[in-house]
C-alpha cells in the first residue's frame, strides 16, 4: 500500500513539474534525459526483437545501459542533436503507446509507427529549428501522462507491476477508458498553453547549458 501511495504521489509531483516547467527542466537535465531515453529504447528494442518481457532478461538490461550511456554522452557533447534525438525517443514512446492502447500489439507494427513518429519529431526539430516548441509539447504530454498515472494508481485502476511489465507508461492511461484519454489531451493542452506563455521571452542558450554542467 505504501509503495502504491509513494508511486502515485511521485508521479503526480513529477507530472505537474513537467507539464508546467518541462522546457527548462528538460534542457538542464538533458544528459540524464538522454540516458533514460537511450536505456528505454535499448531495452524496448530487445523486447520487440525477442518477444520477451520488458527488462525481463540480462540482455535487455545490458543493451539498455549501453545505449543509455551513449545517448547521455552524445546529448552533452552535441546539444542540438541531443535535444532532437531525446525528443524523438519520447515521440517513439507516444506513437507506439497509442497503437498499443488501440489494441494493435504486433511488435513490428508498434516499431514502425513509433519509429515514424520519432523520425518526424527529429526532422521537425532539426529542419525548422523548433527545439523549444517540440520540447514544450512533449514534456506537457509526458507530464499529463504522469499525472493521470498517479490518479489511476490511487484509484487502483493500474498497478506498479503492470506498469513495469508494460514497458510503456502511456499505454495504461490510454487503454483504461476514453475518459482518461480525453483528460490526458486536456491536461497536455493546458500544459502546452502555460509553458508557451511563461517561456514567451525565455530562450535557453547553449552557453547557459554548458555553464550548468561546468
PATORMI-20579 format. One record per atom (N, C-alpha, C, CB): residue in three letters; x, y, z; residue number from 1. Coordinates in steps of 0.2 Angstrom, whole numbers. Each point is the difference from the previous one (the first is absolute). Glycine has a CB too. Layout:
! residues N
code,east,north,up,pos
ALA,X,Y,Z,NUM
...
//
This chain:
! residues 214
code,east,north,up,pos
UNK,4,-6,0,1
UNK,-4,6,0,1
UNK,4,6,0,1
UNK,-9,-6,6,1
UNK,15,6,-2,2
UNK,4,6,0,2
UNK,4,1,-6,2
UNK,1,-2,12,2
UNK,1,-3,-16,3
UNK,3,0,-6,3
UNK,-5,3,-5,3
UNK,7,-10,2,3
UNK,-13,8,-2,4
UNK,-5,3,-5,4
UNK,-1,8,2,4
UNK,-6,-11,-2,4
UNK,5,13,8,5
UNK,-1,7,2,5
UNK,7,4,-2,5
UNK,-8,-4,9,5
UNK,14,1,-8,6
UNK,6,4,-1,6
UNK,0,0,-8,6
UNK,6,-4,10,6
UNK,-7,-1,-14,7
UNK,0,0,-7,7
UNK,-5,5,-3,7
UNK,4,-12,0,7
UNK,-10,12,3,8
UNK,-5,5,-3,8
UNK,2,7,2,8
UNK,-9,-9,2,8
UNK,11,11,4,9
UNK,2,7,2,9
UNK,6,2,-4,9
UNK,-4,-2,11,9
UNK,9,-3,-12,10
UNK,6,2,-4,10
UNK,-2,1,-8,10
UNK,7,-7,8,10
UNK,-12,3,-10,11
UNK,-2,2,-7,11
UNK,-3,6,-1,11
UNK,-1,-12,-2,11
UNK,-4,14,7,12
UNK,-3,6,0,12
UNK,5,6,0,12
UNK,-10,-6,6,12
UNK,14,6,-1,13
UNK,5,5,1,13
UNK,4,1,-7,13
UNK,1,-2,13,13
UNK,2,-3,-15,14
UNK,4,0,-6,14
UNK,-4,2,-6,14
UNK,8,-9,4,14
UNK,-14,7,-5,15
UNK,-4,1,-5,15
UNK,-2,8,0,15
UNK,-5,-12,0,15
UNK,3,15,5,16
UNK,-1,7,1,16
UNK,6,4,-2,16
UNK,-9,-3,9,16
UNK,15,1,-7,17
UNK,6,3,-1,17
UNK,1,1,-8,17
UNK,5,-4,12,17
UNK,-5,-2,-15,18
UNK,1,0,-7,18
UNK,-6,3,-4,18
UNK,7,-10,2,18
UNK,-13,10,0,19
UNK,-5,3,-4,19
UNK,1,8,1,19
UNK,-8,-10,2,19
UNK,10,12,3,20
UNK,0,8,1,20
UNK,7,2,-1,20
UNK,-9,-1,8,20
UNK,15,-2,-7,21
UNK,6,3,-1,21
UNK,5,-5,-4,21
UNK,-1,6,11,21
UNK,-2,-10,-15,22
UNK,4,-5,-4,22
UNK,5,2,-4,22
UNK,-10,-6,0,22
UNK,9,12,-3,23
UNK,5,3,-5,23
UNK,7,1,4,23
UNK,-9,5,-7,23
UNK,9,-2,13,24
UNK,6,2,3,24
UNK,3,-6,4,24
UNK,-5,11,2,24
UNK,0,-16,0,25
UNK,3,-6,4,25
UNK,3,-4,-6,25
UNK,-9,0,9,25
UNK,6,-1,-14,26
UNK,3,-4,-6,26
UNK,7,2,-2,26
UNK,-12,-2,-4,26
UNK,13,8,3,27
UNK,7,3,-2,27
UNK,5,-1,5,27
UNK,-6,8,-8,27
UNK,4,-6,14,28
UNK,5,-1,6,28
UNK,2,-7,1,28
UNK,-4,10,5,28
UNK,0,-15,-6,29
UNK,1,-7,2,29
UNK,1,-4,-7,29
UNK,-6,2,11,29
UNK,8,2,-16,30
UNK,0,-4,-7,30
UNK,4,-6,0,30
UNK,-1,11,-5,30
UNK,7,-11,8,31
UNK,4,-7,0,31
UNK,-3,-5,4,31
UNK,10,6,-1,31
UNK,-14,-4,6,32
UNK,-4,-6,4,32
UNK,-5,-2,-4,32
UNK,3,5,11,32
UNK,-7,0,-14,33
UNK,-5,-2,-5,33
UNK,2,-5,-5,33
UNK,-5,11,2,33
UNK,11,-9,-5,34
UNK,3,-4,-5,34
UNK,2,-7,3,34
UNK,5,10,-5,34
UNK,-3,-11,11,35
UNK,1,-7,2,35
UNK,-6,-4,1,35
UNK,10,5,6,35
UNK,-15,-2,-3,36
UNK,-6,-4,1,36
UNK,-4,-1,-7,36
UNK,-1,5,12,36
UNK,2,-1,-16,37
UNK,-4,-1,-7,37
UNK,4,-5,-3,37
UNK,-3,12,-1,37
UNK,10,-12,1,38
UNK,4,-5,-4,38
UNK,-1,-7,4,38
UNK,8,8,-4,38
UNK,-9,-8,10,39
UNK,-1,-6,4,39
UNK,-6,-4,-2,39
UNK,6,5,10,39
UNK,-12,0,-10,40
UNK,-6,-3,-2,40
UNK,0,-2,-7,40
UNK,-6,8,8,40
UNK,9,-5,-13,41
UNK,0,-2,-7,41
UNK,3,-6,-1,41
UNK,0,12,-3,41
UNK,6,-13,7,42
UNK,4,-6,-1,42
UNK,-4,-6,3,42
UNK,11,6,0,42
UNK,-14,-5,6,43
UNK,-3,-6,3,43
UNK,-7,-2,-4,43
UNK,5,4,11,43
UNK,-8,2,-13,44
UNK,-6,-1,-4,44
UNK,1,-4,-6,44
UNK,-5,10,5,44
UNK,11,-8,-9,45
UNK,2,-3,-6,45
UNK,1,-8,1,45
UNK,5,11,-4,45
UNK,-2,-13,10,46
UNK,1,-7,1,46
UNK,-7,-3,1,46
UNK,11,2,5,46
UNK,-16,1,-2,47
UNK,-6,-3,1,47
UNK,-4,-1,-6,47
UNK,0,6,11,47
UNK,1,-1,-16,48
UNK,-4,-1,-6,48
UNK,4,-5,-5,48
UNK,-4,12,1,48
UNK,10,-13,0,49
UNK,4,-5,-4,49
UNK,-1,-7,2,49
UNK,8,9,-2,49
UNK,-8,-10,8,50
UNK,0,-7,3,50
UNK,-7,-2,3,50
UNK,12,1,2,50
UNK,-17,4,-1,51
UNK,-6,-1,3,51
UNK,0,-2,7,51
UNK,-3,-4,-11,51
UNK,8,6,15,52
UNK,0,-1,7,52
UNK,-2,6,4,52
UNK,10,-7,-2,52
UNK,-11,6,8,53
UNK,-3,6,4,53
UNK,5,6,1,53
UNK,-7,-9,6,53
UNK,5,15,-5,54
UNK,4,5,1,54
UNK,5,0,6,54
UNK,-9,7,-6,54
UNK,15,-7,4,55
UNK,5,-1,5,55
UNK,0,-7,4,55
UNK,0,13,2,55
UNK,-3,-18,-6,56
UNK,0,-6,3,56
UNK,6,-5,-1,56
UNK,-12,1,-2,56
UNK,17,2,-2,57
UNK,6,-4,-1,57
UNK,6,5,2,57
UNK,-6,-8,-9,57
UNK,12,4,10,58
UNK,6,4,0,58
UNK,2,4,-6,58
UNK,4,-9,8,58
UNK,-6,6,-14,59
UNK,2,3,-6,59
UNK,-4,7,-1,59
UNK,2,-11,-5,59
UNK,-8,11,7,60
UNK,-4,6,0,60
UNK,3,6,4,60
UNK,-10,-7,-2,60
UNK,13,5,8,61
UNK,3,4,5,61
UNK,7,3,-3,61
UNK,-6,-6,10,61
UNK,10,1,-13,62
UNK,6,2,-2,62
UNK,-1,5,-6,62
UNK,5,-11,4,62
UNK,-9,9,-9,63
UNK,-1,4,-6,63
UNK,-3,7,2,63
UNK,-2,-10,-7,63
UNK,-2,10,12,64
UNK,-3,6,2,64
UNK,5,5,3,64
UNK,-10,-6,2,64
UNK,15,3,2,65
UNK,5,4,4,65
UNK,5,3,-6,65
UNK,-1,-7,11,65
UNK,3,3,-15,66
UNK,5,2,-5,66
UNK,-3,5,-5,66
UNK,5,-11,0,66
UNK,-11,11,-2,67
UNK,-3,5,-4,67
UNK,-2,6,4,67
UNK,-5,-9,-7,67
UNK,4,8,13,68
UNK,-2,6,5,68
UNK,7,4,1,68
UNK,-9,-7,6,68
UNK,14,4,-4,69
UNK,7,3,1,69
UNK,2,4,-7,69
UNK,3,-8,9,69
UNK,-4,4,-15,70
UNK,2,4,-6,70
UNK,-4,6,-1,70
UNK,3,-11,-5,70
UNK,-10,11,6,71
UNK,-4,5,-2,71
UNK,1,6,6,71
UNK,-8,-8,-6,71
UNK,10,6,12,72
UNK,1,5,5,72
UNK,6,4,-2,72
UNK,-5,-7,9,72
UNK,11,4,-11,73
UNK,6,3,-2,73
UNK,-2,4,-7,73
UNK,7,-9,6,73
UNK,-10,6,-10,74
UNK,-2,4,-7,74
UNK,-4,6,2,74
UNK,0,-11,-6,74
UNK,-4,11,10,75
UNK,-5,6,2,75
UNK,5,5,3,75
UNK,-10,-7,2,75
UNK,15,5,2,76
UNK,4,6,3,76
UNK,4,3,-5,76
UNK,0,-7,11,76
UNK,3,3,-16,77
UNK,5,2,-4,77
UNK,-3,4,-6,77
UNK,7,-9,3,77
UNK,-13,7,-5,78
UNK,-3,3,-6,78
UNK,-7,2,2,78
UNK,7,-7,-8,78
UNK,-8,13,11,79
UNK,-6,2,3,79
UNK,-6,0,-5,79
UNK,7,7,7,79
UNK,-6,-4,-13,80
UNK,-6,0,-4,80
UNK,-2,-7,-2,80
UNK,4,11,-4,80
UNK,0,-15,2,81
UNK,-2,-7,-2,81
UNK,-2,-4,5,81
UNK,8,1,-9,81
UNK,-5,0,15,82
UNK,-3,-3,6,82
UNK,-7,1,2,82
UNK,12,1,4,82
UNK,-14,6,-5,83
UNK,-7,2,1,83
UNK,-4,-4,-5,83
UNK,3,11,4,83
UNK,-1,-11,-10,84
UNK,-4,-3,-5,84
UNK,-1,-8,1,84
UNK,4,9,-8,84
UNK,1,-12,10,85
UNK,0,-7,0,85
UNK,-4,-2,7,85
UNK,11,-1,-6,85
UNK,-10,5,11,86
UNK,-4,-2,6,86
UNK,-7,1,-1,86
UNK,10,3,7,86
UNK,-12,3,-10,87
UNK,-7,2,-2,87
UNK,-3,-6,-5,87
UNK,3,12,1,87
UNK,2,-15,-5,88
UNK,-3,-5,-5,88
UNK,-1,-6,4,88
UNK,7,4,-9,88
UNK,-3,-6,15,89
UNK,-2,-6,4,89
UNK,-7,1,3,89
UNK,13,-2,2,89
UNK,-14,8,1,90
UNK,-7,1,3,90
UNK,-5,0,-6,90
UNK,5,7,9,90
UNK,-4,-5,-15,91
UNK,-5,-1,-5,91
UNK,-1,-7,-2,91
UNK,4,11,-4,91
UNK,1,-15,5,92
UNK,0,-7,-1,92
UNK,-5,-3,5,92
UNK,12,-1,-5,92
UNK,-11,3,11,93
UNK,-4,-3,6,93
UNK,-7,2,-1,93
UNK,10,0,7,93
UNK,-11,6,-9,94
UNK,-7,2,-1,94
UNK,-4,-4,-6,94
UNK,3,12,4,94
UNK,1,-12,-10,95
UNK,-3,-4,-6,95
UNK,-1,-7,2,95
UNK,6,8,-7,95
UNK,-1,-12,10,96
UNK,-1,-7,1,96
UNK,-6,-1,6,96
UNK,12,-2,-4,96
UNK,-12,7,9,97
UNK,-4,-1,5,97
UNK,-8,1,-2,97
UNK,9,4,7,97
UNK,-10,1,-12,98
UNK,-6,1,-3,98
UNK,-3,-6,-4,98
UNK,2,12,0,98
UNK,3,-15,-4,99
UNK,-2,-6,-3,99
UNK,-2,-6,4,99
UNK,7,4,-9,99
UNK,-3,-5,14,100
UNK,-1,-5,5,100
UNK,-7,1,4,100
UNK,13,-2,1,100
UNK,-14,8,0,101
UNK,-7,1,4,101
UNK,-6,-1,-5,101
UNK,6,9,7,101
UNK,-5,-9,-13,102
UNK,-5,-1,-5,102
UNK,-1,-8,-1,102
UNK,2,12,-5,102
UNK,2,-16,8,103
UNK,0,-7,-1,103
UNK,5,-3,-5,103
UNK,-12,1,4,103
UNK,16,3,-7,104
UNK,4,-2,-5,104
UNK,7,-2,3,104
UNK,-6,8,-9,104
UNK,7,-14,11,105
UNK,5,-2,4,105
UNK,6,-3,-4,105
UNK,-8,-1,9,105
UNK,7,0,-16,106
UNK,6,-3,-4,106
UNK,6,4,1,106
UNK,-8,-5,-8,106
UNK,13,1,10,107
UNK,7,4,1,107
UNK,2,4,-6,107
UNK,3,-9,8,107
UNK,-3,6,-14,108
UNK,2,4,-6,108
UNK,-4,6,-1,108
UNK,4,-11,-5,108
UNK,-10,11,6,109
UNK,-5,5,-1,109
UNK,2,6,5,109
UNK,-9,-8,-5,109
UNK,10,6,11,110
UNK,1,5,6,110
UNK,7,3,-2,110
UNK,-6,-6,9,110
UNK,11,2,-11,111
UNK,6,3,-2,111
UNK,0,5,-6,111
UNK,5,-11,4,111
UNK,-9,9,-9,112
UNK,-1,4,-6,112
UNK,-3,7,2,112
UNK,0,-10,-8,112
UNK,-5,10,11,113
UNK,-4,6,2,113
UNK,4,4,5,113
UNK,-11,-6,-2,113
UNK,14,3,7,114
UNK,4,4,4,114
UNK,6,3,-3,114
UNK,-3,-8,9,114
UNK,7,4,-13,115
UNK,5,3,-4,115
UNK,-2,5,-4,115
UNK,6,-11,0,115
UNK,-11,11,-4,116
UNK,-3,5,-4,116
UNK,-1,7,4,116
UNK,-5,-9,-8,116
UNK,2,8,13,117
UNK,-1,6,4,117
UNK,6,3,3,117
UNK,-11,-5,4,117
UNK,16,1,-2,118
UNK,6,2,2,118
UNK,4,4,-5,118
UNK,1,-10,8,118
UNK,-1,7,-14,119
UNK,4,3,-6,119
UNK,-4,7,-2,119
UNK,3,-11,-4,119
UNK,-9,11,5,120
UNK,-4,6,-2,120
UNK,2,6,5,120
UNK,-10,-7,-5,120
UNK,10,5,12,121
UNK,2,5,5,121
UNK,7,2,-1,121
UNK,-8,-6,8,121
UNK,13,2,-10,122
UNK,7,1,-1,122
UNK,0,5,-6,122
UNK,4,-11,5,122
UNK,-7,10,-10,123
UNK,0,4,-6,123
UNK,-3,7,1,123
UNK,0,-10,-7,123
UNK,-5,10,11,124
UNK,-3,6,2,124
UNK,4,5,4,124
UNK,-11,-6,-1,124
UNK,15,2,6,125
UNK,4,4,4,125
UNK,6,3,-3,125
UNK,-4,-8,9,125
UNK,7,4,-14,126
UNK,6,2,-3,126
UNK,-1,5,-6,126
UNK,5,-11,4,126
UNK,-10,9,-8,127
UNK,-1,4,-7,127
UNK,-3,7,2,127
UNK,-1,-11,-6,127
UNK,-3,11,11,128
UNK,-4,6,1,128
UNK,2,4,6,128
UNK,-9,-5,-6,128
UNK,15,2,9,129
UNK,2,3,6,129
UNK,-5,1,6,129
UNK,8,6,-7,129
UNK,-12,-11,8,130
UNK,-6,0,4,130
UNK,2,-3,7,130
UNK,-8,0,-10,130
UNK,14,0,12,131
UNK,2,-4,6,131
UNK,-5,3,6,131
UNK,12,-2,-4,131
UNK,-13,8,5,132
UNK,-4,3,5,132
UNK,-7,-3,0,132
UNK,7,10,0,132
UNK,-10,-10,-5,133
UNK,-7,-2,0,133
UNK,-1,-7,0,133
UNK,-3,10,-6,133
UNK,8,-14,3,134
UNK,-1,-7,0,134
UNK,1,-2,7,134
UNK,5,-1,-11,134
UNK,0,4,15,135
UNK,1,-2,7,135
UNK,-6,2,4,135
UNK,12,1,-2,135
UNK,-15,4,1,136
UNK,-6,2,4,136
UNK,-5,-4,-1,136
UNK,3,12,-1,136
UNK,-5,-14,-6,137
UNK,-5,-5,-1,137
UNK,1,-7,3,137
UNK,-2,7,-11,137
UNK,8,-9,10,138
UNK,1,-7,3,138
UNK,0,-1,7,138
UNK,7,-2,-10,138
UNK,-4,8,13,139
UNK,0,-1,8,139
UNK,-7,1,3,139
UNK,12,5,0,139
UNK,-16,0,-4,140
UNK,-7,0,3,140
UNK,-4,-6,-1,140
UNK,1,12,-3,140
UNK,1,-16,-3,141
UNK,-4,-6,-1,141
UNK,3,-5,6,141
UNK,-1,2,-13,141
UNK,7,-2,14,142
UNK,3,-5,5,142
UNK,-2,2,7,142
UNK,9,-2,-8,142
UNK,-10,8,9,143
UNK,-2,2,7,143
UNK,-7,-2,1,143
UNK,8,10,0,143
UNK,-12,-9,-5,144
UNK,-8,-2,0,144
UNK,0,-7,1,144
UNK,-3,9,-7,144
UNK,7,-13,4,145
UNK,0,-7,1,145
UNK,2,-2,7,145
UNK,2,-2,-12,145
UNK,3,5,15,146
UNK,2,-2,6,146
UNK,-5,2,6,146
UNK,12,2,-4,146
UNK,-16,4,3,147
UNK,-5,2,4,147
UNK,-5,-5,0,147
UNK,2,12,-2,147
UNK,-5,-14,-4,148
UNK,-5,-5,0,148
UNK,2,-7,3,148
UNK,-5,6,-10,148
UNK,11,-8,9,149
UNK,3,-6,3,149
UNK,-1,0,7,149
UNK,8,-2,-10,149
UNK,-6,8,13,150
UNK,-1,1,7,150
UNK,-7,-1,3,150
UNK,10,7,-1,150
UNK,-14,-4,-3,151
UNK,-8,-1,2,151
UNK,-2,-7,-1,151
UNK,-2,12,-4,151
UNK,4,-15,-2,152
UNK,-2,-7,-1,152
UNK,3,-5,6,152
UNK,-1,2,-13,152
UNK,7,-1,15,153
UNK,3,-4,5,153
UNK,-4,1,7,153
UNK,11,1,-6,153
UNK,-13,6,7,154
UNK,-4,1,6,154
UNK,-7,-3,0,154
UNK,6,10,1,154
UNK,-9,-11,-7,155
UNK,-6,-3,-1,155
UNK,0,-7,-1,155
UNK,-4,10,-5,155
UNK,10,-13,5,156
UNK,2,-7,-1,156
UNK,-3,-3,-7,156
UNK,-1,-1,13,156
UNK,2,6,-18,157
UNK,-2,-2,-7,157
UNK,6,-3,-3,157
UNK,-9,9,0,157
UNK,15,-8,2,158
UNK,6,-3,-2,158
UNK,4,-2,6,158
UNK,0,7,-11,158
UNK,5,-11,10,159
UNK,5,-2,5,159
UNK,7,1,-2,159
UNK,-8,-9,3,159
UNK,12,10,2,160
UNK,7,1,-1,160
UNK,3,-6,-4,160
UNK,1,7,10,160
UNK,-3,-13,-9,161
UNK,2,-6,-4,161
UNK,-2,0,-7,161
UNK,-1,-7,10,161
UNK,-5,9,-11,162
UNK,-2,1,-7,162
UNK,3,5,-4,162
UNK,-11,-3,4,162
UNK,13,9,0,163
UNK,4,5,-4,163
UNK,7,-2,-2,163
UNK,-6,8,7,163
UNK,9,-12,-2,164
UNK,7,-2,-2,164
UNK,0,-5,-5,164
UNK,3,2,12,164
UNK,-8,-6,-13,165
UNK,-1,-5,-5,165
UNK,-2,2,-7,165
UNK,-3,-8,9,165
UNK,0,14,-9,166
UNK,-3,3,-6,166
UNK,6,2,-4,166
UNK,-11,3,5,166
UNK,16,0,-2,167
UNK,6,3,-4,167
UNK,-2,7,-3,167
UNK,4,-12,-2,167
UNK,-10,14,3,168
UNK,-2,7,-3,168
UNK,-5,3,5,168
UNK,2,-4,-12,168
UNK,0,9,15,169
UNK,-5,3,5,169
UNK,-6,4,-3,169
UNK,10,2,7,169
UNK,-10,-1,-13,170
UNK,-6,3,-4,170
UNK,-5,-5,-1,170
UNK,7,9,-5,170
UNK,-6,-15,3,171
UNK,-5,-5,-1,171
UNK,-5,-1,5,171
UNK,9,-5,-7,171
UNK,-7,4,14,172
UNK,-5,-1,5,172
UNK,-5,6,0,172
UNK,8,-7,6,172
UNK,-6,13,-6,173
UNK,-5,6,0,173
UNK,-5,0,-6,173
UNK,9,6,6,173
UNK,-6,-7,-12,174
UNK,-5,0,-6,174
UNK,-4,-6,0,174
UNK,8,7,-6,174
UNK,-6,-13,9,175
UNK,-4,-6,-1,175
UNK,-5,-1,5,175
UNK,10,-5,-4,175
UNK,-10,9,10,176
UNK,-4,0,5,176
UNK,-8,1,-2,176
UNK,10,3,8,176
UNK,-10,3,-11,177
UNK,-7,2,-2,177
UNK,1,7,-5,177
UNK,-6,-5,10,177
UNK,1,6,-14,178
UNK,0,6,-4,178
UNK,0,7,5,178
UNK,-6,-7,-10,178
UNK,3,6,16,179
UNK,0,6,4,179
UNK,7,2,2,179
UNK,-11,-4,4,179
UNK,15,-1,-3,180
UNK,7,2,2,180
UNK,4,3,-6,180
UNK,0,-9,9,180
UNK,-2,6,-15,181
UNK,4,3,-6,181
UNK,-2,7,-1,181
UNK,-1,-12,-5,181
UNK,-6,14,6,182
UNK,-2,7,-1,182
UNK,4,4,6,182
UNK,-11,-4,-5,182
UNK,11,2,11,183
UNK,3,3,5,183
UNK,7,1,-1,183
UNK,-8,-4,8,183
UNK,12,-1,-11,184
UNK,7,1,-2,184
UNK,1,5,-5,184
UNK,1,-12,2,184
UNK,-6,12,-7,185
UNK,1,6,-5,185
UNK,-1,7,3,185
UNK,-4,-9,-9,185
UNK,-1,9,13,186
UNK,-2,7,3,186
UNK,6,2,4,186
UNK,-12,-3,0,186
UNK,15,-1,5,187
UNK,5,2,4,187
UNK,6,2,-4,187
UNK,-4,-8,9,187
UNK,6,4,-14,188
UNK,6,1,-4,188
UNK,-1,7,-4,188
UNK,1,-12,-2,188
UNK,-7,13,0,189
UNK,-2,7,-4,189
UNK,1,6,5,189
UNK,-8,-6,-8,189
UNK,6,5,14,190
UNK,1,5,5,190
UNK,7,1,2,190
UNK,-11,-2,5,190
UNK,15,-3,-5,191
UNK,7,0,2,191
UNK,4,4,-6,191
UNK,-1,-11,7,191
UNK,-1,9,-13,192
UNK,3,3,-6,192
UNK,-1,8,0,192
UNK,-1,-11,-6,192
UNK,-6,13,8,193
UNK,-2,7,0,193
UNK,4,3,5,193
UNK,-11,-3,-4,193
UNK,12,0,10,194
UNK,3,4,6,194
UNK,8,1,-2,194
UNK,-9,-5,8,194
UNK,12,-1,-10,195
UNK,7,1,-2,195
UNK,2,5,-5,195
UNK,1,-12,3,195
UNK,-6,12,-8,196
UNK,2,5,-6,196
UNK,-1,7,3,196
UNK,-4,-8,-9,196
UNK,-1,9,13,197
UNK,-1,7,3,197
UNK,6,2,5,197
UNK,-12,-2,-1,197
UNK,14,-3,5,198
UNK,5,2,5,198
UNK,7,0,-3,198
UNK,-7,-6,9,198
UNK,8,3,-15,199
UNK,7,0,-3,199
UNK,0,4,-6,199
UNK,2,-11,4,199
UNK,-7,16,-5,200
UNK,-1,4,-6,200
UNK,7,4,-1,200
UNK,-12,0,2,200
UNK,15,2,3,201
UNK,6,4,-1,201
UNK,6,-3,2,201
UNK,-7,10,1,201
UNK,6,-17,2,202
UNK,6,-3,2,202
UNK,2,-5,-5,202
UNK,-4,1,12,202
UNK,10,-1,-14,203
UNK,3,-5,-4,203
UNK,7,-2,2,203
UNK,-6,5,-9,203
UNK,6,-12,10,204
UNK,6,-3,3,204
UNK,6,1,-5,204
UNK,-7,-8,7,204
UNK,13,10,-4,205
UNK,6,1,-5,205
UNK,5,-6,2,205
UNK,-2,13,0,205
UNK,5,-15,-5,206
UNK,5,-5,1,206
UNK,5,2,5,206
UNK,-1,-4,-12,206
UNK,3,10,12,207
UNK,5,2,5,207
UNK,-2,-1,7,207
UNK,4,9,-8,207
UNK,-11,-8,10,208
UNK,-3,-1,6,208
UNK,0,-8,2,208
UNK,-7,11,-2,208
UNK,6,-15,-4,209
UNK,0,-7,1,209
UNK,7,-2,2,209
UNK,-9,-1,-8,209
UNK,14,3,5,210
UNK,7,-2,2,210
UNK,2,2,7,210
UNK,3,0,-12,210
UNK,-5,6,13,211
UNK,1,3,7,211
UNK,-3,-4,6,211
UNK,1,11,-5,211
UNK,-7,-14,3,212
UNK,-4,-4,5,212
UNK,4,-6,2,212
UNK,-11,5,-5,212
UNK,15,-8,0,213
UNK,3,-6,1,213
UNK,8,1,1,213
UNK,-9,-6,-6,213
UNK,11,12,7,214
UNK,7,1,1,214
UNK,4,-1,-7,214
UNK,-2,-3,12,214
//
